[in-house]
């Protein structure tokens, strides 16, 4: 029972990590795209 709960937690953690990584990549790409527009 505990192993099943642990595997669910691990899967959820991996899913969250993937979502966060994708969000960070999107934010970084947006910043790189618009960075030249920022005032120096």
C-alpha positions in Angstrom: 0.0 0.0 0.0 2.7 2.4 1.0 4.7 1.6 -2.2 1.7 2.4 -4.3 1.2 5.8 -2.6 4.9 6.5 -3.0 4.8 5.7 -6.7 1.8 8.1 -7.1 3.7 10.8 -5.3 6.8 10.3 -7.5 4.7 10.4 -10.7 3.0 13.6 -9.5 6.4 15.1 -8.6 7.7 14.3 -12.0 4.7 15.8 -13.7 5.0 19.0 -11.6 8.7 19.1 -12.4 8.0 18.8 -16.2 5.3 21.5 -16.0 7.6 23.9 -14.1 10.5 23.2 -16.5 8.3 23.9 -19.5 7.0 27.2 -17.8 10.6 28.2 -17.1 11.7 27.5 -20.7 8.7 29.5 -22.0 9.5 32.4 -19.7 13.2 32.3 -20.7 12.4 32.2 -24.4 9.9 35.1 -24.1 12.5 37.1 -22.2 15.2 36.3 -24.8 12.7 37.3 -27.6 11.8 40.6 -25.9 15.1 41.4 -24.2 16.4 43.7 -27.0 13.2 45.8 -26.6 14.1 46.5 -22.9 15.7 49.9 -22.2 19.4 49.7 -21.4 
